[in-house]
């Protein structure tokens, strides 16, 4: 039977979002790309608030990929400054709303000022527990897997881990997201239907939801629509429908 109303007892534990379409949103309105990023910031705030209301415990946002470093320097500089100002402005709200802030990705490529402020925000919110908000910054799924292979290889070489004991749990423990559950629902905005090198291991059994809405237009009603779609699916994890029932 199709569900048309949101069931708050069937909420994903971990929601991940590929926030796509800021540039196209601005172009459609004859604005600079930067204005699309500014407007997209409002969507981030709206979706974080919605996750708290709905009881979602983990939200991971794809903010800046390893491939995004190939964009024009002026846009990268703007995005870095926007990130810094957003963190500075929102740190009080993170604590007020009991939100723990985390990051994943190759942070070493970020400006030193950003790295230091990310550390500050993580330190000041580490005891919060209502929602874990993770920003994927300078992140690439393949790079993450390469890093996992290197870490485990070093441990095998130094007899810390036996190659015979390498299983999914060992790999999970060496991922950037070692402290997070697998993703239940992955949303991508803007109409594109690609994963774009995001959380390749963690989304193995995720439900995927694609919407034509550009990220700056994505709001509370849209997250509800995505969750209703999620709730209308049967998550079997390799089993049959009869086994699930």
Backbone as CSV, one residue per row, in Angstrom:
resi,resn,N_x,N_y,N_z,CA_x,CA_y,CA_z,C_x,C_y,C_z
1,UNK,0.839,-1.193,0.000,0.000,0.000,0.000,0.878,1.249,0.000
2,UNK,0.572,2.170,-0.904,1.370,3.380,-1.026,1.104,4.334,0.127
3,UNK,2.208,4.871,0.692,2.122,5.827,1.791,2.127,7.235,1.214
4,UNK,1.179,8.058,1.626,1.118,9.437,1.150,1.423,10.447,2.238
5,UNK,1.509,9.964,3.469,1.772,10.837,4.606,3.037,10.377,5.312
6,UNK,3.835,11.324,5.738,5.116,11.005,6.356,4.929,10.234,7.658
7,UNK,5.640,9.115,7.764,5.620,8.280,8.964,6.864,8.595,9.785
8,UNK,6.694,9.274,10.904,7.839,9.695,11.706,8.485,8.534,12.465
9,UNK,7.903,7.338,12.343,8.512,6.151,12.946,9.405,5.406,11.951
10,UNK,9.490,5.911,10.742,10.306,5.264,9.709,11.193,6.323,9.051
11,UNK,12.074,6.877,9.843,12.956,7.954,9.406,14.378,7.409,9.224
12,UNK,15.042,7.738,8.139,16.431,7.259,7.962,17.340,7.753,9.077
13,UNK,18.231,6.884,9.496,19.187,7.267,10.533,20.279,8.166,9.962
14,UNK,20.636,7.924,8.700,21.695,8.706,8.058,21.220,9.162,6.683
15,UNK,21.116,10.465,6.522,20.726,11.089,5.265,21.938,11.793,4.669
16,UNK,22.196,11.563,3.388,23.291,12.248,2.693,22.710,12.992,1.493
17,UNK,23.254,14.168,1.216,22.727,14.990,0.127,23.853,15.532,-0.746
18,UNK,23.699,15.341,-2.053,24.562,16.002,-3.031,23.866,17.302,-3.401
19,UNK,24.384,18.404,-2.899,23.749,19.714,-3.066,24.176,20.291,-4.418
20,UNK,23.350,20.107,-5.437,23.739,20.463,-6.799,22.770,21.497,-7.380
21,UNK,23.319,22.422,-8.154,22.462,23.345,-8.906,22.576,24.802,-8.536
22,UNK,23.500,25.171,-7.670,23.632,26.581,-7.287,23.942,27.474,-8.490
23,UNK,24.891,27.029,-9.317,25.287,27.825,-10.479,24.165,27.970,-11.485
24,UNK,23.446,26.875,-11.743,22.340,26.921,-12.700,21.191,27.782,-12.181
25,UNK,20.978,27.740,-10.853,19.936,28.575,-10.242,20.240,30.049,-10.518
26,UNK,21.494,30.432,-10.343,21.886,31.823,-10.572,21.800,32.195,-12.053
27,UNK,22.268,31.288,-12.918,22.265,31.564,-14.355,20.854,31.785,-14.877
28,UNK,19.896,30.998,-14.396,18.498,31.134,-14.824,17.939,32.513,-14.491
29,UNK,18.520,33.141,-13.478,18.031,34.447,-13.020,18.943,35.598,-13.450
30,UNK,19.917,35.280,-14.285,20.824,36.309,-14.761,21.745,36.844,-13.686
31,UNK,22.032,35.993,-12.687,22.874,36.402,-11.564,24.243,35.745,-11.649
32,UNK,25.174,36.240,-10.874,26.496,35.625,-10.782,26.400,34.301,-10.035
33,UNK,27.290,33.363,-10.341,27.283,32.054,-9.691,27.364,32.194,-8.172
34,UNK,28.112,33.187,-7.717,28.268,33.399,-6.284,26.924,33.586,-5.580
35,UNK,25.993,34.244,-6.267,24.677,34.466,-5.660,23.936,33.151,-5.463
36,UNK,24.167,32.203,-6.352,23.559,30.881,-6.202,24.092,30.172,-4.971
37,UNK,25.396,30.321,-4.694,25.984,29.705,-3.512,25.438,30.350,-2.232
38,UNK,25.259,31.647,-2.271,24.692,32.347,-1.104,23.274,31.865,-0.836
39,UNK,22.494,31.712,-1.909,21.115,31.246,-1.761,21.097,29.789,-1.296
40,UNK,22.057,29.004,-1.768,22.142,27.602,-1.362,22.392,27.444,0.122
41,UNK,23.056,28.419,0.719,23.305,28.409,2.163,21.987,28.404,2.943
42,UNK,20.975,29.093,2.400,19.664,29.132,3.058,19.017,27.741,3.062
43,UNK,19.243,27.013,1.975,18.700,25.646,1.913,19.365,24.754,2.943
44,UNK,20.675,24.927,3.144,21.384,24.138,4.155,20.732,24.353,5.514
45,UNK,20.501,25.601,5.852,19.906,25.915,7.155,18.520,25.302,7.282
46,UNK,17.722,25.400,6.219,16.366,24.851,6.241,16.367,23.336,6.407
47,UNK,17.279,22.654,5.706,17.311,21.194,5.763,17.844,20.710,7.109
48,UNK,18.818,21.410,7.665,19.322,21.051,8.998,18.187,21.162,10.019
49,UNK,17.427,22.242,9.949,16.289,22.420,10.857,15.264,21.312,10.677
50,UNK,15.012,20.927,9.432,14.053,19.857,9.149,14.524,18.527,9.722
51,UNK,15.824,18.252,9.610,16.367,16.999,10.144,16.189,16.925,11.657
52,UNK,16.389,18.045,12.320,16.201,18.084,13.773,14.740,17.815,14.117
53,UNK,13.836,18.454,13.404,12.395,18.270,13.640,11.968,16.824,13.411
54,UNK,12.552,16.185,12.400,12.148,14.830,12.015,12.841,13.742,12.826
55,UNK,13.902,14.111,13.530,14.618,13.117,14.329,15.700,12.368,13.569
56,UNK,16.134,12.908,12.436,17.255,12.310,11.708,18.525,12.570,12.512
57,UNK,19.288,11.538,12.758,20.445,11.657,13.655,21.731,12.060,12.943
58,UNK,21.821,11.756,11.633,23.064,12.015,10.903,22.748,12.608,9.530
59,UNK,23.357,13.754,9.245,23.185,14.421,7.955,24.567,14.724,7.385
60,UNK,24.844,14.201,6.182,26.122,14.450,5.531,25.878,15.193,4.229
61,UNK,26.520,16.342,4.088,26.320,17.210,2.929,27.589,17.267,2.087
62,UNK,27.428,17.039,0.786,28.557,17.115,-0.154,28.761,18.585,-0.505
63,UNK,29.706,19.219,0.175,29.888,20.659,0.049,30.937,21.039,-0.995
64,UNK,32.025,20.244,-1.086,33.108,20.588,-2.012,33.884,19.318,-2.318
65,UNK,33.898,18.932,-3.593,34.539,17.669,-3.976,35.994,17.888,-4.369
66,UNK,36.734,16.790,-4.487,38.122,16.892,-4.952,38.160,17.472,-6.365
67,UNK,37.134,17.167,-7.159,37.067,17.685,-8.520,36.745,19.173,-8.567
68,UNK,36.122,19.693,-7.528,35.780,21.117,-7.504,37.001,22.029,-7.470
69,UNK,38.159,21.463,-7.128,39.388,22.265,-7.167,39.725,22.702,-8.588
70,UNK,39.101,22.088,-9.587,39.343,22.449,-10.985,38.530,23.657,-11.432
71,UNK,37.671,24.170,-10.565,36.871,25.350,-10.904,37.741,26.612,-10.923
72,UNK,37.225,27.703,-11.498,38.002,28.954,-11.510,38.391,29.378,-10.097
73,UNK,39.610,29.887,-9.951,40.130,30.262,-8.633,39.235,31.265,-7.929
74,UNK,38.657,32.193,-8.681,37.812,33.220,-8.061,36.594,32.591,-7.380
75,UNK,36.051,31.529,-7.989,34.899,30.859,-7.392,35.316,30.037,-6.174
76,UNK,36.465,29.370,-6.275,36.968,28.598,-5.135,37.218,29.516,-3.942
77,UNK,37.855,30.657,-4.191,38.134,31.609,-3.109,36.838,32.090,-2.468
78,UNK,35.839,32.336,-3.306,34.543,32.775,-2.774,33.916,31.692,-1.908
79,UNK,33.957,30.442,-2.371,33.377,29.334,-1.613,34.083,29.141,-0.269
80,UNK,35.393,29.283,-0.256,36.143,29.147,0.993,35.761,30.247,1.980
81,UNK,35.622,31.475,1.477,35.233,32.580,2.343,33.802,32.402,2.845
82,UNK,32.922,31.914,1.976,31.534,31.673,2.381,31.473,30.598,3.461
83,UNK,32.295,29.564,3.320,32.359,28.510,4.326,32.804,29.075,5.667
84,UNK,33.852,29.886,5.655,34.365,30.474,6.886,33.310,31.345,7.561
85,UNK,32.671,32.215,6.794,31.675,33.122,7.365,30.457,32.354,7.882
86,UNK,30.078,31.294,7.164,28.923,30.489,7.589,29.202,29.803,8.920
87,UNK,30.395,29.239,9.065,30.759,28.583,10.322,30.802,29.593,11.462
88,UNK,31.388,30.737,11.190,31.492,31.777,12.215,30.117,32.237,12.678
89,UNK,29.203,32.383,11.715,27.863,32.886,12.043,26.979,31.836,12.704
90,UNK,27.259,30.555,12.433,26.342,29.502,12.877,26.812,28.727,14.102
91,UNK,28.004,28.966,14.599,28.519,28.149,15.699,27.615,28.224,16.931
92,UNK,27.035,29.386,17.212,26.120,29.511,18.360,24.869,28.679,18.142
93,UNK,24.353,28.688,16.910,23.154,27.906,16.606,23.427,26.403,16.662
94,UNK,24.637,26.005,16.288,24.989,24.588,16.377,24.890,24.114,17.821
95,UNK,25.432,24.896,18.729,25.371,24.532,20.148,23.957,24.667,20.707
96,UNK,23.266,25.709,20.303,21.894,25.928,20.767,20.988,24.760,20.391
97,UNK,21.203,24.216,19.183,20.364,23.123,18.683,20.966,21.743,18.921
98,UNK,22.042,21.682,19.730,22.648,20.412,20.117,23.162,19.632,18.908
99,UNK,23.822,20.353,17.969,24.334,19.754,16.740,25.848,19.569,16.843
100,UNK,26.281,18.357,16.597,27.713,18.051,16.541,28.193,18.254,15.114
101,UNK,29.295,18.985,14.952,29.813,19.291,13.624,31.041,18.437,13.328
102,UNK,31.042,17.808,12.130,32.168,16.982,11.707,32.500,17.287,10.247
103,UNK,33.663,16.833,9.791,34.047,16.964,8.389,34.675,15.659,7.916
104,UNK,34.603,15.424,6.612,35.330,14.331,5.980,35.977,14.876,4.715
105,UNK,37.123,14.323,4.354,37.783,14.757,3.141,39.245,15.101,3.385
106,UNK,39.904,15.529,2.329,41.318,15.883,2.379,41.452,17.357,2.785
107,UNK,41.309,17.617,4.072,41.271,18.989,4.570,42.596,19.722,4.404
108,UNK,43.665,18.993,4.194,44.980,19.621,4.066,45.061,20.582,2.887
109,UNK,44.176,20.417,1.911,44.186,21.298,0.739,43.470,22.620,1.002
110,UNK,42.734,22.695,2.086,41.980,23.908,2.397,42.908,24.996,2.936
111,UNK,42.503,26.261,2.831,43.305,27.351,3.415,43.499,27.137,4.916
112,UNK,44.656,27.523,5.421,44.994,27.299,6.827,43.956,27.896,7.767
113,UNK,43.460,29.085,7.429,42.449,29.753,8.256,41.202,28.892,8.388
114,UNK,40.813,28.252,7.284,39.625,27.379,7.288,39.887,26.141,8.138
115,UNK,41.062,25.539,7.965,41.397,24.321,8.721,41.330,24.590,10.216
116,UNK,41.912,25.689,10.645,41.932,26.026,12.068,40.534,26.290,12.592
117,UNK,39.695,26.931,11.789,38.341,27.223,12.266,37.478,25.968,12.283
118,UNK,37.700,25.071,11.348,36.984,23.789,11.368,37.306,23.039,12.659
119,UNK,38.567,23.039,13.043,38.982,22.386,14.290,38.275,23.015,15.481
120,UNK,38.186,24.335,15.479,37.538,25.064,16.574,36.062,24.681,16.693
121,UNK,35.358,24.662,15.563,33.925,24.341,15.580,33.708,22.900,16.023
122,UNK,34.551,21.982,15.548,34.420,20.575,15.954,34.667,20.404,17.454
123,UNK,35.661,21.103,17.951,35.980,21.012,19.376,34.842,21.550,20.234
124,UNK,34.262,22.678,19.817,33.228,23.335,20.616,31.861,22.652,20.517
125,UNK,31.699,21.729,19.568,30.408,21.042,19.420,30.503,19.534,19.659
126,UNK,31.659,19.042,20.074,31.897,17.595,20.124,30.995,16.849,21.098
127,UNK,30.451,17.540,22.102,29.590,16.866,23.078,28.112,16.923,22.703
128,UNK,27.787,17.612,21.622,26.390,17.699,21.190,25.932,16.361,20.607
129,UNK,24.629,16.083,20.711,24.191,14.724,20.390,22.865,14.600,19.635
130,UNK,22.189,15.706,19.356,20.887,15.595,18.692,21.027,15.264,17.207
131,UNK,22.009,15.888,16.564,22.260,15.659,15.148,23.752,15.778,14.887
132,UNK,24.303,14.844,14.114,25.683,14.973,13.654,25.643,15.490,12.221
133,UNK,26.125,16.719,12.053,26.172,17.358,10.737,27.599,17.234,10.204
134,UNK,27.750,16.517,9.102,29.070,16.288,8.513,29.152,16.967,7.153
135,UNK,30.167,17.805,6.976,30.423,18.416,5.674,31.529,17.648,4.968
136,UNK,31.260,17.221,3.744,32.283,16.593,2.916,33.002,17.711,2.172
137,UNK,34.259,17.961,2.561,35.045,19.075,2.021,36.320,18.543,1.377
138,UNK,36.570,18.965,0.141,37.712,18.412,-0.596,37.649,16.888,-0.522
139,UNK,36.436,16.373,-0.751,36.163,14.945,-0.564,36.029,14.233,-1.907
140,UNK,36.560,13.022,-1.960,36.361,12.131,-3.097,36.261,10.705,-2.603
141,UNK,35.255,9.975,-3.058,35.056,8.605,-2.605,36.208,7.679,-2.961
142,UNK,36.759,7.843,-4.151,37.882,6.990,-4.560,39.118,7.293,-3.721
143,UNK,39.345,8.572,-3.440,40.482,8.961,-2.601,40.323,8.361,-1.205
144,UNK,39.104,8.346,-0.686,38.862,7.755,0.625,39.217,6.274,0.620
145,UNK,38.807,5.555,-0.413,39.088,4.118,-0.497,40.587,3.870,-0.643
146,UNK,41.264,4.702,-1.417,42.726,4.589,-1.548,43.391,4.765,-0.181
147,UNK,42.924,5.755,0.575,43.484,5.998,1.911,43.247,4.807,2.837
148,UNK,42.074,4.187,2.724,41.762,3.003,3.529,42.730,1.871,3.193
149,UNK,42.939,1.641,1.900,43.854,0.574,1.466,45.261,0.819,2.017
150,UNK,45.717,2.056,1.956,47.059,2.387,2.462,47.173,2.146,3.970
151,UNK,46.154,2.586,4.718,46.178,2.432,6.180,46.198,0.952,6.569
152,UNK,45.331,0.179,5.932,45.261,-1.244,6.271,46.525,-1.968,5.821
153,UNK,47.050,-1.598,4.656,48.291,-2.218,4.161,49.442,-1.985,5.134
154,UNK,49.535,-0.771,5.651,50.599,-0.469,6.622,50.451,-1.324,7.877
155,UNK,49.198,-1.520,8.310,48.962,-2.312,9.520,49.249,-3.797,9.279
156,UNK,48.964,-4.272,8.078,49.292,-5.660,7.738,50.809,-5.821,7.705
157,UNK,51.474,-4.854,7.080,52.935,-4.881,6.978,53.603,-4.906,8.347
158,UNK,53.001,-4.187,9.305,53.576,-4.097,10.650,52.961,-5.102,11.630
159,UNK,52.256,-6.114,11.066,51.674,-7.203,11.861,50.668,-6.719,12.914
160,UNK,50.013,-5.605,12.617,48.960,-5.110,13.515,47.630,-5.783,13.150
161,UNK,47.446,-6.011,11.860,46.253,-6.696,11.351,46.721,-7.841,10.447
162,UNK,46.047,-8.992,10.553,46.317,-10.089,9.632,45.437,-9.922,8.397
163,UNK,45.989,-10.160,7.235,45.197,-10.044,6.005,43.993,-10.979,6.025
164,UNK,44.111,-12.094,6.764,43.003,-13.055,6.864,41.803,-12.465,7.608
165,UNK,42.048,-11.449,8.428,40.983,-10.878,9.251,40.346,-9.629,8.646
166,UNK,40.760,-9.273,7.441,40.183,-8.081,6.810,38.778,-8.395,6.320
167,UNK,37.809,-7.675,6.856,36.412,-7.835,6.452,35.769,-6.453,6.382
168,UNK,34.451,-6.412,6.223,33.758,-5.131,6.090,33.943,-4.255,7.326
169,UNK,33.937,-4.864,8.501,34.062,-4.076,9.723,35.436,-3.408,9.817
170,UNK,36.474,-4.104,9.362,37.824,-3.526,9.366,37.874,-2.329,8.422
171,UNK,37.290,-2.490,7.242,37.263,-1.375,6.284,36.447,-0.214,6.838
172,UNK,35.288,-0.521,7.410,34.447,0.543,8.001,35.213,1.349,9.036
173,UNK,36.003,0.672,9.820,36.748,1.333,10.898,37.879,2.223,10.399
174,UNK,38.212,2.120,9.104,39.287,2.941,8.542,38.770,3.996,7.564
175,UNK,37.463,4.056,7.395,36.869,5.080,6.540,36.876,6.439,7.239
176,UNK,36.747,7.518,6.460,36.578,8.843,7.065,35.342,8.845,7.960
177,UNK,34.349,8.042,7.577,33.053,8.020,8.271,32.971,6.890,9.296
178,UNK,34.106,6.518,9.885,34.139,5.383,10.817,33.154,5.538,11.973
179,UNK,32.797,6.787,12.292,31.901,7.052,13.426,30.444,7.209,12.998
180,UNK,30.145,6.920,11.737,28.777,7.086,11.222,28.229,5.764,10.692
181,UNK,26.909,5.579,10.761,26.300,4.387,10.146,26.274,4.548,8.630
182,UNK,26.027,3.454,7.909,25.868,3.542,6.462,24.725,4.491,6.114
183,UNK,24.780,5.050,4.924,23.743,5.981,4.474,22.467,5.209,4.139
184,UNK,21.343,5.666,4.673,20.045,5.054,4.357,19.430,5.662,3.104
185,UNK,19.547,6.979,2.992,18.935,7.694,1.864,19.913,8.728,1.324
186,UNK,20.151,8.670,0.006,20.990,9.656,-0.666,20.106,10.477,-1.604
187,UNK,20.147,11.788,-1.432,19.385,12.712,-2.269,20.342,13.505,-3.149
188,UNK,19.991,13.655,-4.429,20.727,14.583,-5.288,19.739,15.541,-5.940
189,UNK,20.045,16.824,-5.848,19.197,17.837,-6.461,19.687,18.179,-7.867
190,UNK,18.896,18.960,-8.592,19.223,19.572,-9.898,18.916,18.712,-11.106
191,UNK,18.409,17.501,-10.915,18.046,16.651,-12.054,19.144,15.734,-12.543
192,UNK,20.366,15.934,-12.076,21.450,15.031,-12.458,21.270,13.687,-11.745
193,UNK,21.625,12.611,-12.425,21.444,11.273,-11.859,22.779,10.544,-11.820
194,UNK,23.669,11.109,-11.035,25.001,10.542,-10.847,25.347,10.567,-9.364
195,UNK,26.296,9.714,-8.985,26.783,9.674,-7.609,27.937,10.649,-7.423
196,UNK,28.671,10.913,-8.493,29.765,11.893,-8.497,30.800,11.646,-7.399
197,UNK,31.195,10.386,-7.265,32.331,10.057,-6.390,32.043,10.365,-4.917
198,UNK,30.788,10.172,-4.504,30.386,10.517,-3.137,30.050,9.273,-2.336
199,UNK,30.769,9.045,-1.243,30.470,7.972,-0.288,30.240,6.620,-0.982
200,UNK,31.175,6.237,-1.850,30.985,5.054,-2.689,30.787,3.780,-1.878
201,UNK,31.506,3.614,-0.791,31.365,2.435,0.055,30.095,2.523,0.903
202,UNK,29.847,3.686,1.451,28.782,3.871,2.442,27.372,3.814,1.851
203,UNK,27.237,3.960,0.526,25.896,3.967,-0.077,25.568,2.641,-0.761
204,UNK,26.297,1.583,-0.418,26.101,0.288,-1.083,24.639,-0.160,-1.079
205,UNK,23.922,0.099,0.015,22.509,-0.286,0.104,21.599,0.909,0.365
206,UNK,22.049,2.081,-0.002,21.229,3.280,0.184,20.089,3.319,-0.824
207,UNK,19.006,3.949,-0.419,17.958,4.314,-1.363,18.392,5.627,-2.016
208,UNK,18.194,5.741,-3.329,18.603,6.927,-4.075,17.375,7.730,-4.483
209,UNK,17.464,9.047,-4.298,16.345,9.922,-4.658,16.895,11.101,-5.454
210,UNK,16.413,11.240,-6.689,16.845,12.337,-7.548,15.676,13.293,-7.782
211,UNK,15.937,14.569,-7.658,14.902,15.573,-7.881,15.419,16.648,-8.828
212,UNK,14.522,17.213,-9.634,14.901,18.278,-10.559,15.069,19.624,-9.860
213,UNK,14.616,19.704,-8.615,14.764,20.952,-7.872,16.240,21.337,-7.769
214,UNK,16.559,22.584,-8.071,17.913,23.073,-7.865,18.110,23.302,-6.374
215,UNK,19.343,23.125,-5.902,19.574,23.161,-4.462,19.037,24.420,-3.779
216,UNK,19.187,25.628,-4.329,18.669,26.811,-3.632,17.147,26.814,-3.477
217,UNK,16.445,25.976,-4.250,14.982,25.883,-4.145,14.529,24.729,-3.251
218,UNK,15.468,23.935,-2.766,15.150,22.732,-1.990,14.883,23.118,-0.541
219,UNK,13.683,22.810,-0.052,13.286,23.231,1.278,12.574,22.092,2.027
220,UNK,11.946,22.434,3.126,11.339,21.450,4.020,10.350,20.539,3.300
221,UNK,9.481,21.119,2.460,8.477,20.296,1.766,9.131,19.285,0.835
222,UNK,10.297,19.641,0.316,11.010,18.742,-0.599,11.650,17.577,0.151
223,UNK,12.155,17.854,1.352,12.729,16.766,2.157,11.628,15.800,2.568
224,UNK,10.439,16.326,2.847,9.299,15.470,3.195,8.931,14.578,2.011
225,UNK,8.925,15.146,0.813,8.597,14.377,-0.391,9.606,13.255,-0.601
226,UNK,10.879,13.554,-0.372,11.928,12.534,-0.520,11.751,11.426,0.506
227,UNK,11.395,11.797,1.724,11.230,10.797,2.785,10.009,9.915,2.539
228,UNK,8.950,10.491,1.992,7.778,9.675,1.659,8.131,8.660,0.575
229,UNK,8.923,9.088,-0.406,9.401,8.162,-1.436,10.217,7.044,-0.798
230,UNK,11.087,7.402,0.121,11.914,6.430,0.856,11.039,5.425,1.604
231,UNK,9.997,5.912,2.241,9.130,5.050,3.046,8.254,4.135,2.206
232,UNK,8.110,4.456,0.944,7.332,3.607,0.045,8.169,2.510,-0.608
233,UNK,9.417,2.413,-0.215,10.290,1.393,-0.787,10.507,0.251,0.201
234,UNK,10.747,-0.929,-0.338,11.020,-2.103,0.488,12.520,-2.353,0.501
235,UNK,13.138,-2.178,1.649,14.589,-2.353,1.773,14.873,-3.799,2.167
236,UNK,15.352,-4.590,1.215,15.489,-6.029,1.426,16.908,-6.464,1.769
237,UNK,17.911,-5.695,1.412,19.311,-6.043,1.706,19.652,-7.472,1.259
238,UNK,19.180,-7.831,0.063,19.488,-9.137,-0.494,18.491,-10.234,-0.149
239,UNK,17.575,-9.957,0.783,16.586,-10.967,1.170,15.377,-10.878,0.267
240,UNK,14.432,-11.804,0.435,13.187,-11.754,-0.321,12.156,-10.924,0.440
241,UNK,11.095,-10.544,-0.239,10.020,-9.793,0.405,9.393,-10.574,1.543
242,UNK,9.224,-11.896,1.356,8.619,-12.726,2.394,9.498,-12.752,3.649
243,UNK,10.801,-12.775,3.457,11.696,-12.774,4.623,11.578,-11.478,5.404
244,UNK,11.468,-10.371,4.687,11.355,-9.067,5.345,10.070,-9.000,6.148
245,UNK,8.990,-9.494,5.570,7.683,-9.453,6.262,7.673,-10.374,7.466
